[in-house]
Every structure is written in C-alpha cells, then in structure tokens.
Amino acid sequence: MLRRTSHAGNETRSFISLTFSFPWNLSCLAVKPKIRPADVRQAPSAFGSARRLGYAAFLPRERSMRTIRLHIDQMLNIGAELALPAQAGEHAVRVLRLAVGDPLALFNGDGCDYAATIVAISRREVTVRIDAKLSLTNESPLALTLAQGVARGDKMDLIVQKATELGVARIVPLLTERSEVKLDAARSEKRLLHWRAVAASACEQSGRARVPEIIAAVPLAKWADELADDGALRLALLPEASRSTRELRFGAAGGVLVVGPEGGLGERDIATLRAATFEGLRLGPRILRTETAGLAALAALQAIHGDV
C-alpha cells in the first residue's frame, strides 16, 4: 500500500493505491467459448454434412438390440428387391431411424420371417433386399376364435391388439341385441381395415408371423346360423354359467368364444347361441367389463390348454 499527498491550492488530497498479489492463476477464471453445432464446418464423409447434422454427425447412432419387424401384404422371395409400402417406409426411416445397410425382418402372414437389408433410401421410397427365410413356430396349439360384441370407442382396438398378442387365430366383430355401435356399409369397411392394421401392428410387436383373420362386423344371429360345424368347442361368457375353464376339453379344431358388448348379451342373443349348441362359461364371481372379459378368458384358456 502506498500513500501519496498532493496540494492543489489550499486543498490537500490523499490517494491510496492498493496492490494485491493473487497466489493462483487467473487463467482458470477465463470463460471458454461454447462450440455450437453451427460452428462445425466439416465432418467425415461417412456421416454426411456436419453443418446440417450438427454434433449428431460425429456420434454413432443408437442400435436397437431387438429385431425391427414390419408387416408387408405381398409376396416375399429370397433375393428379390422391393419397395416398402409408403407408410412402412416412412415409419422405418423417420421413426425407427433406419439407414442403408440396416437389417430388418419382414413378414406377410405366411408363418415365416424374411430377413432383409435396406439397400436404398430416396425421398419417395425405401428399397430392401430379401436375404433369407425363417419359419416360425410360435403359434399357439390352441386355435381360438374370439367373437366379440363390438365395443365403443377405443375399446375394440384394445381388444383386437391384446387378443392378437394372446395368440387368437380369428376375430369376429358381432352386432348383438344390446350393441350401441351402429355401422353402415362404408363405416363397417373402414373399421375392418383399421382393425386389421391394429392386428398386424400387434404381430410386429409380439413376434407372430401369422396375422389373425378378422371379418367385417356381422349380426350375431346371421353368424351363428352360418357357423361351420367343424368340431370346435362353442362357448359363450355368461355370468349365470357354472362351467369353468379347467373343465373344458378341446379337440384339434380348437374353440369359439362369444363375448357380449358393454350391455352384455340379451335374451334373444342367449337363445340364439343355445340353439346353436353354445355352452355357457364362467370366469369367476365378479362381473368383468367387455374389454376385460374376453381377454381374461383368452389368457386363462391359453394358460390351461394352450402355450402361455
């Protein structure tokens, strides 16, 4: 510290100068500039333009350990190259972030998975090459048909999705005495295409290579009258029934299970089913919602008589 005194006229001014000595290096306090993706000018050619991709150009893409499976409704042959349907191609590239050289599995419902590789990606289409064919053996030995009273809103989607995951072979949407959903011809066709897409998506996720057959919504009386006599065990979920899932005996033809809509099966429905030799089935002492009942019955039947 140094004290200085100066005189200006009759005034006396004093100045004190302070000097500090820091024992540390001030360079540690320097603010380092942040590097923004826009500041990157170039990157290895294998990753494309860093200016466009930013840091992602330098980072390896995440690789999923699970096999990506896509349903393709067309013939598949080893060695062939084909363009994925527009929706499937967009899902593969934009959602799953697949690139040229990435593997995936295709299936068309014939019971096989087809190993494929993406060979080209353009703005309009994604082209893949079929490399190999693998037969799958994960279908349930118990062939079950779910005849489900059409439920409102998204409940039917949930039923179709989960029934597919549980291994159901066929789904029949029924219009019953107490059905609240009304379908004209145009709406019925639209819902059928939607339900089939839900089932195909469930197969992609669950590893099934056979998509359950789904027919257009049909009145219960008409369906029961035209039902083939193929030896399948005929069952209907009824609260007053006494027979349980453990007492059942299935043959090679499997079984058919009828589940009512939100209001349950009406008296005319039950009479129609009894006339068609359907037996009542009870799941327990509690009343289940329509979106729960059929799925619970399928799970119980697959656990006792199938492969779950």
C-alpha beads as a LAMMPS data file, in Angstrom:
LAMMPS data file: protein, C-alpha beads

308 atoms
307 bonds

1 atom types
1 bond types

-500.0 500.0 xlo xhi
-500.0 500.0 ylo yhi
-500.0 500.0 zlo zhi

Masses

1 110.0

Atoms # bond

1 1 1 0.000 0.000 0.000
2 1 1 1.360 3.436 -0.956
3 1 1 0.076 6.773 0.410
4 1 1 0.543 9.880 -1.729
5 1 1 -0.323 13.507 -0.903
6 1 1 -0.773 16.338 -3.432
7 1 1 -1.504 20.049 -2.934
8 1 1 -3.903 21.933 -5.197
9 1 1 -4.464 25.487 -3.921
10 1 1 -5.384 25.291 -0.244
11 1 1 -6.747 21.737 -0.593
12 1 1 -4.819 18.671 0.339
13 1 1 -5.798 15.427 -1.403
14 1 1 -4.665 12.000 -0.355
15 1 1 -4.591 8.961 -2.620
16 1 1 -4.261 5.414 -1.515
17 1 1 -3.137 2.841 -4.029
18 1 1 -3.747 -0.792 -3.239
19 1 1 -1.889 -3.665 -4.836
20 1 1 -2.965 -7.281 -4.353
21 1 1 -0.944 -10.368 -5.113
22 1 1 -3.003 -13.450 -6.035
23 1 1 -1.439 -16.795 -5.276
24 1 1 -3.429 -18.527 -8.034
25 1 1 -3.507 -18.410 -11.806
26 1 1 -6.235 -16.149 -13.165
27 1 1 -6.401 -18.167 -16.358
28 1 1 -8.715 -20.611 -14.607
29 1 1 -11.382 -17.889 -14.474
30 1 1 -11.412 -17.401 -18.212
31 1 1 -14.722 -18.202 -19.887
32 1 1 -14.280 -20.755 -22.606
33 1 1 -16.403 -20.160 -25.705
34 1 1 -19.112 -22.721 -26.397
35 1 1 -18.940 -24.599 -29.637
36 1 1 -22.275 -24.641 -31.369
37 1 1 -23.310 -27.197 -33.969
38 1 1 -23.462 -24.367 -36.488
39 1 1 -19.713 -23.703 -35.932
40 1 1 -18.798 -27.166 -37.206
41 1 1 -17.724 -26.843 -40.821
42 1 1 -16.888 -30.368 -41.849
43 1 1 -17.152 -33.976 -40.755
44 1 1 -16.104 -37.378 -42.024
45 1 1 -17.899 -38.081 -45.295
46 1 1 -19.466 -41.261 -43.879
47 1 1 -21.636 -39.123 -41.634
48 1 1 -22.725 -36.528 -44.184
49 1 1 -22.718 -32.807 -43.646
50 1 1 -21.851 -31.734 -40.102
51 1 1 -23.171 -28.290 -40.827
52 1 1 -26.569 -29.869 -41.460
53 1 1 -26.459 -32.574 -38.779
54 1 1 -24.515 -30.775 -36.022
55 1 1 -22.922 -32.941 -33.343
56 1 1 -25.059 -35.903 -34.396
57 1 1 -22.763 -36.264 -37.391
58 1 1 -19.903 -37.290 -35.106
59 1 1 -21.881 -39.594 -32.821
60 1 1 -22.708 -43.229 -33.629
61 1 1 -26.452 -43.849 -33.989
62 1 1 -28.063 -45.975 -31.320
63 1 1 -28.546 -49.549 -32.457
64 1 1 -31.580 -51.358 -31.134
65 1 1 -30.887 -54.852 -29.843
66 1 1 -34.353 -56.057 -30.876
67 1 1 -35.249 -57.040 -34.402
68 1 1 -37.302 -54.492 -36.316
69 1 1 -40.286 -56.320 -37.839
70 1 1 -42.620 -54.904 -40.475
71 1 1 -45.763 -56.426 -41.967
72 1 1 -45.885 -56.372 -45.780
73 1 1 -49.045 -57.556 -47.507
74 1 1 -47.365 -59.011 -50.614
75 1 1 -45.337 -61.981 -51.809
76 1 1 -41.767 -62.175 -50.470
77 1 1 -38.994 -64.128 -52.230
78 1 1 -35.340 -64.587 -51.308
79 1 1 -33.060 -62.421 -53.445
80 1 1 -35.815 -60.062 -54.564
81 1 1 -35.623 -56.303 -54.094
82 1 1 -38.813 -54.409 -53.369
83 1 1 -40.026 -51.014 -52.253
84 1 1 -41.683 -50.882 -48.855
85 1 1 -45.247 -49.533 -48.763
86 1 1 -45.197 -45.775 -48.209
87 1 1 -46.382 -45.916 -44.597
88 1 1 -43.987 -48.736 -43.659
89 1 1 -41.071 -46.993 -45.364
90 1 1 -41.740 -43.698 -43.617
91 1 1 -42.035 -45.486 -40.268
92 1 1 -38.738 -47.310 -40.838
93 1 1 -36.740 -44.202 -41.761
94 1 1 -38.343 -41.370 -39.810
95 1 1 -39.496 -43.141 -36.654
96 1 1 -37.078 -46.067 -36.331
97 1 1 -34.209 -44.088 -37.956
98 1 1 -33.044 -46.989 -40.084
99 1 1 -30.433 -46.315 -42.754
100 1 1 -28.939 -48.042 -45.777
101 1 1 -27.320 -51.302 -44.693
102 1 1 -29.529 -51.760 -41.635
103 1 1 -31.224 -55.158 -41.180
104 1 1 -34.907 -55.752 -40.532
105 1 1 -37.415 -58.598 -40.709
106 1 1 -40.472 -58.648 -42.962
107 1 1 -43.498 -60.949 -42.746
108 1 1 -46.642 -61.298 -44.829
109 1 1 -48.711 -63.670 -42.696
110 1 1 -47.490 -66.968 -44.178
111 1 1 -45.847 -68.031 -40.915
112 1 1 -42.301 -67.006 -41.851
113 1 1 -39.968 -64.106 -41.146
114 1 1 -37.898 -62.802 -44.059
115 1 1 -34.516 -61.320 -43.146
116 1 1 -33.971 -58.180 -45.234
117 1 1 -31.495 -55.331 -45.667
118 1 1 -32.192 -51.728 -46.650
119 1 1 -30.334 -51.106 -49.931
120 1 1 -31.600 -47.644 -50.920
121 1 1 -33.483 -44.703 -49.474
122 1 1 -34.930 -41.897 -51.556
123 1 1 -37.454 -39.179 -50.908
124 1 1 -40.256 -41.324 -52.299
125 1 1 -39.419 -44.903 -51.289
126 1 1 -37.307 -47.286 -49.240
127 1 1 -35.913 -50.316 -51.084
128 1 1 -34.995 -53.557 -49.312
129 1 1 -33.435 -56.847 -50.386
130 1 1 -34.759 -60.196 -49.084
131 1 1 -31.785 -62.212 -47.798
132 1 1 -33.236 -65.268 -46.038
133 1 1 -36.439 -67.015 -44.912
134 1 1 -37.112 -68.371 -41.421
135 1 1 -40.123 -70.472 -40.435
136 1 1 -41.525 -69.540 -37.003
137 1 1 -43.106 -71.957 -34.541
138 1 1 -44.613 -69.573 -32.010
139 1 1 -48.285 -70.032 -32.917
140 1 1 -50.479 -71.429 -30.151
141 1 1 -51.521 -75.086 -30.460
142 1 1 -54.974 -73.986 -29.269
143 1 1 -56.862 -72.392 -32.172
144 1 1 -59.318 -69.894 -30.708
145 1 1 -61.865 -67.655 -32.402
146 1 1 -62.955 -64.577 -30.441
147 1 1 -66.487 -63.497 -31.396
148 1 1 -66.610 -60.104 -29.710
149 1 1 -69.631 -57.824 -29.429
150 1 1 -68.448 -54.551 -30.991
151 1 1 -67.413 -52.187 -28.203
152 1 1 -67.478 -48.404 -28.235
153 1 1 -64.550 -46.061 -28.860
154 1 1 -61.020 -47.376 -28.495
155 1 1 -62.100 -50.438 -26.520
156 1 1 -62.374 -52.527 -29.677
157 1 1 -58.829 -51.544 -30.698
158 1 1 -57.554 -52.668 -27.308
159 1 1 -59.409 -55.988 -27.587
160 1 1 -58.038 -56.672 -31.089
161 1 1 -54.497 -55.741 -30.069
162 1 1 -54.343 -57.819 -26.898
163 1 1 -56.224 -60.782 -28.353
164 1 1 -53.623 -60.888 -31.126
165 1 1 -50.800 -60.825 -28.590
166 1 1 -52.509 -63.686 -26.721
167 1 1 -52.439 -65.833 -29.845
168 1 1 -56.046 -65.746 -31.057
169 1 1 -56.467 -67.215 -34.551
170 1 1 -59.633 -65.378 -35.655
171 1 1 -61.689 -62.368 -34.569
172 1 1 -65.364 -61.906 -35.432
173 1 1 -66.916 -58.496 -34.547
174 1 1 -70.555 -59.151 -33.611
175 1 1 -73.570 -56.843 -33.721
176 1 1 -75.797 -58.001 -30.870
177 1 1 -79.154 -57.177 -29.324
178 1 1 -77.603 -54.607 -26.973
179 1 1 -74.871 -53.258 -29.252
180 1 1 -74.588 -49.477 -29.044
181 1 1 -72.296 -49.155 -32.066
182 1 1 -74.131 -48.743 -35.370
183 1 1 -72.174 -49.454 -38.559
184 1 1 -73.338 -48.815 -42.111
185 1 1 -71.556 -50.497 -45.038
186 1 1 -68.991 -47.720 -45.542
187 1 1 -68.168 -47.349 -41.868
188 1 1 -68.024 -51.120 -41.409
189 1 1 -65.420 -51.439 -44.178
190 1 1 -63.385 -48.579 -42.710
191 1 1 -63.406 -50.146 -39.247
192 1 1 -62.439 -53.537 -40.694
193 1 1 -59.339 -52.092 -42.383
194 1 1 -58.444 -50.303 -39.162
195 1 1 -58.797 -53.435 -37.013
196 1 1 -56.677 -55.430 -39.449
197 1 1 -53.966 -52.786 -39.218
198 1 1 -54.121 -52.943 -35.404
199 1 1 -53.727 -56.735 -35.530
200 1 1 -50.771 -56.506 -37.951
201 1 1 -49.059 -53.974 -35.671
202 1 1 -49.600 -56.277 -32.692
203 1 1 -47.969 -59.109 -34.666
204 1 1 -44.959 -56.881 -35.398
205 1 1 -44.519 -56.269 -31.677
206 1 1 -45.272 -59.775 -30.396
207 1 1 -43.213 -61.714 -32.926
208 1 1 -46.124 -63.505 -34.597
209 1 1 -45.814 -64.222 -38.314
210 1 1 -49.494 -65.080 -38.825
211 1 1 -51.999 -62.230 -38.621
212 1 1 -55.368 -63.242 -37.138
213 1 1 -58.201 -63.347 -39.631
214 1 1 -60.721 -60.549 -38.999
215 1 1 -64.029 -60.336 -40.854
216 1 1 -66.471 -57.448 -41.181
217 1 1 -68.942 -56.877 -38.342
218 1 1 -71.886 -59.269 -38.668
219 1 1 -75.192 -59.715 -36.776
220 1 1 -74.899 -62.466 -34.163
221 1 1 -77.937 -64.422 -35.445
222 1 1 -76.616 -64.468 -39.031
223 1 1 -73.136 -65.525 -37.930
224 1 1 -74.417 -68.311 -35.643
225 1 1 -76.675 -69.649 -38.380
226 1 1 -73.774 -69.852 -40.872
227 1 1 -71.175 -71.168 -38.411
228 1 1 -69.407 -74.226 -39.791
229 1 1 -69.798 -77.490 -37.892
230 1 1 -66.062 -78.238 -37.708
231 1 1 -65.917 -79.700 -34.213
232 1 1 -64.734 -76.517 -32.475
233 1 1 -65.910 -76.182 -28.863
234 1 1 -68.583 -73.452 -28.712
235 1 1 -68.510 -71.216 -25.640
236 1 1 -70.209 -68.003 -24.507
237 1 1 -69.246 -65.947 -21.461
238 1 1 -72.356 -65.823 -19.254
239 1 1 -72.495 -64.635 -15.616
240 1 1 -75.030 -67.342 -14.697
241 1 1 -72.978 -70.187 -16.207
242 1 1 -71.328 -72.744 -13.931
243 1 1 -68.717 -74.348 -16.174
244 1 1 -65.112 -73.211 -15.621
245 1 1 -62.110 -73.060 -17.951
246 1 1 -60.416 -76.028 -16.242
247 1 1 -63.298 -78.367 -17.064
248 1 1 -63.070 -77.807 -20.821
249 1 1 -61.652 -80.281 -23.322
250 1 1 -60.602 -79.015 -26.727
251 1 1 -60.158 -81.019 -29.893
252 1 1 -57.948 -80.295 -32.867
253 1 1 -60.439 -77.677 -34.140
254 1 1 -59.985 -75.547 -31.014
255 1 1 -62.814 -73.366 -29.803
256 1 1 -65.070 -70.356 -30.393
257 1 1 -65.646 -67.847 -27.587
258 1 1 -68.526 -65.327 -27.655
259 1 1 -68.283 -62.161 -25.540
260 1 1 -71.077 -59.597 -25.315
261 1 1 -70.707 -55.796 -25.697
262 1 1 -70.952 -53.234 -22.862
263 1 1 -74.554 -54.156 -22.027
264 1 1 -73.905 -57.887 -22.185
265 1 1 -75.761 -60.447 -24.271
266 1 1 -79.538 -60.020 -24.478
267 1 1 -82.123 -62.742 -24.032
268 1 1 -82.550 -63.194 -27.773
269 1 1 -78.769 -63.458 -28.182
270 1 1 -78.519 -66.150 -25.497
271 1 1 -81.422 -68.074 -27.001
272 1 1 -79.769 -67.940 -30.424
273 1 1 -76.471 -69.197 -29.016
274 1 1 -78.100 -72.046 -27.091
275 1 1 -79.922 -73.095 -30.236
276 1 1 -76.519 -73.197 -31.966
277 1 1 -75.190 -75.533 -29.198
278 1 1 -73.082 -72.909 -27.397
279 1 1 -72.251 -73.671 -23.762
280 1 1 -72.049 -71.075 -21.001
281 1 1 -68.628 -70.301 -19.497
282 1 1 -67.988 -68.505 -16.219
283 1 1 -64.743 -66.781 -15.250
284 1 1 -65.468 -66.192 -11.578
285 1 1 -67.738 -64.415 -9.106
286 1 1 -67.036 -60.909 -10.422
287 1 1 -68.634 -59.187 -13.419
288 1 1 -65.986 -58.005 -15.880
289 1 1 -66.142 -55.219 -18.443
290 1 1 -66.331 -56.279 -22.070
291 1 1 -62.745 -55.150 -22.758
292 1 1 -61.587 -57.259 -19.790
293 1 1 -63.778 -60.344 -20.038
294 1 1 -62.689 -61.716 -23.406
295 1 1 -59.010 -61.037 -22.798
296 1 1 -59.140 -62.651 -19.354
297 1 1 -60.855 -65.703 -20.837
298 1 1 -58.295 -65.976 -23.651
299 1 1 -55.417 -65.716 -21.179
300 1 1 -56.945 -68.385 -18.938
301 1 1 -57.630 -70.749 -21.845
302 1 1 -54.127 -70.306 -23.251
303 1 1 -52.578 -70.838 -19.833
304 1 1 -54.517 -74.049 -19.147
305 1 1 -54.907 -75.530 -22.618
306 1 1 -52.502 -73.569 -24.815
307 1 1 -48.900 -72.364 -24.584
308 1 1 -48.935 -69.379 -22.213

Bonds

1 1 1 2
2 1 2 3
3 1 3 4
4 1 4 5
5 1 5 6
6 1 6 7
7 1 7 8
8 1 8 9
9 1 9 10
10 1 10 11
11 1 11 12
12 1 12 13
13 1 13 14
14 1 14 15
15 1 15 16
16 1 16 17
17 1 17 18
18 1 18 19
19 1 19 20
20 1 20 21
21 1 21 22
22 1 22 23
23 1 23 24
24 1 24 25
25 1 25 26
26 1 26 27
27 1 27 28
28 1 28 29
29 1 29 30
30 1 30 31
31 1 31 32
32 1 32 33
33 1 33 34
34 1 34 35
35 1 35 36
36 1 36 37
37 1 37 38
38 1 38 39
39 1 39 40
40 1 40 41
41 1 41 42
42 1 42 43
43 1 43 44
44 1 44 45
45 1 45 46
46 1 46 47
47 1 47 48
48 1 48 49
49 1 49 50
50 1 50 51
51 1 51 52
52 1 52 53
53 1 53 54
54 1 54 55
55 1 55 56
56 1 56 57
57 1 57 58
58 1 58 59
59 1 59 60
60 1 60 61
61 1 61 62
62 1 62 63
63 1 63 64
64 1 64 65
65 1 65 66
66 1 66 67
67 1 67 68
68 1 68 69
69 1 69 70
70 1 70 71
71 1 71 72
72 1 72 73
73 1 73 74
74 1 74 75
75 1 75 76
76 1 76 77
77 1 77 78
78 1 78 79
79 1 79 80
80 1 80 81
81 1 81 82
82 1 82 83
83 1 83 84
84 1 84 85
85 1 85 86
86 1 86 87
87 1 87 88
88 1 88 89
89 1 89 90
90 1 90 91
91 1 91 92
92 1 92 93
93 1 93 94
94 1 94 95
95 1 95 96
96 1 96 97
97 1 97 98
98 1 98 99
99 1 99 100
100 1 100 101
101 1 101 102
102 1 102 103
103 1 103 104
104 1 104 105
105 1 105 106
106 1 106 107
107 1 107 108
108 1 108 109
109 1 109 110
110 1 110 111
111 1 111 112
112 1 112 113
113 1 113 114
114 1 114 115
115 1 115 116
116 1 116 117
117 1 117 118
118 1 118 119
119 1 119 120
120 1 120 121
121 1 121 122
122 1 122 123
123 1 123 124
124 1 124 125
125 1 125 126
126 1 126 127
127 1 127 128
128 1 128 129
129 1 129 130
130 1 130 131
131 1 131 132
132 1 132 133
133 1 133 134
134 1 134 135
135 1 135 136
136 1 136 137
137 1 137 138
138 1 138 139
139 1 139 140
140 1 140 141
141 1 141 142
142 1 142 143
143 1 143 144
144 1 144 145
145 1 145 146
146 1 146 147
147 1 147 148
148 1 148 149
149 1 149 150
150 1 150 151
151 1 151 152
152 1 152 153
153 1 153 154
154 1 154 155
155 1 155 156
156 1 156 157
157 1 157 158
158 1 158 159
159 1 159 160
160 1 160 161
161 1 161 162
162 1 162 163
163 1 163 164
164 1 164 165
165 1 165 166
166 1 166 167
167 1 167 168
168 1 168 169
169 1 169 170
170 1 170 171
171 1 171 172
172 1 172 173
173 1 173 174
174 1 174 175
175 1 175 176
176 1 176 177
177 1 177 178
178 1 178 179
179 1 179 180
180 1 180 181
181 1 181 182
182 1 182 183
183 1 183 184
184 1 184 185
185 1 185 186
186 1 186 187
187 1 187 188
188 1 188 189
189 1 189 190
190 1 190 191
191 1 191 192
192 1 192 193
193 1 193 194
194 1 194 195
195 1 195 196
196 1 196 197
197 1 197 198
198 1 198 199
199 1 199 200
200 1 200 201
201 1 201 202
202 1 202 203
203 1 203 204
204 1 204 205
205 1 205 206
206 1 206 207
207 1 207 208
208 1 208 209
209 1 209 210
210 1 210 211
211 1 211 212
212 1 212 213
213 1 213 214
214 1 214 215
215 1 215 216
216 1 216 217
217 1 217 218
218 1 218 219
219 1 219 220
220 1 220 221
221 1 221 222
222 1 222 223
223 1 223 224
224 1 224 225
225 1 225 226
226 1 226 227
227 1 227 228
228 1 228 229
229 1 229 230
230 1 230 231
231 1 231 232
232 1 232 233
233 1 233 234
234 1 234 235
235 1 235 236
236 1 236 237
237 1 237 238
238 1 238 239
239 1 239 240
240 1 240 241
241 1 241 242
242 1 242 243
243 1 243 244
244 1 244 245
245 1 245 246
246 1 246 247
247 1 247 248
248 1 248 249
249 1 249 250
250 1 250 251
251 1 251 252
252 1 252 253
253 1 253 254
254 1 254 255
255 1 255 256
256 1 256 257
257 1 257 258
258 1 258 259
259 1 259 260
260 1 260 261
261 1 261 262
262 1 262 263
263 1 263 264
264 1 264 265
265 1 265 266
266 1 266 267
267 1 267 268
268 1 268 269
269 1 269 270
270 1 270 271
271 1 271 272
272 1 272 273
273 1 273 274
274 1 274 275
275 1 275 276
276 1 276 277
277 1 277 278
278 1 278 279
279 1 279 280
280 1 280 281
281 1 281 282
282 1 282 283
283 1 283 284
284 1 284 285
285 1 285 286
286 1 286 287
287 1 287 288
288 1 288 289
289 1 289 290
290 1 290 291
291 1 291 292
292 1 292 293
293 1 293 294
294 1 294 295
295 1 295 296
296 1 296 297
297 1 297 298
298 1 298 299
299 1 299 300
300 1 300 301
301 1 301 302
302 1 302 303
303 1 303 304
304 1 304 305
305 1 305 306
306 1 306 307
307 1 307 308
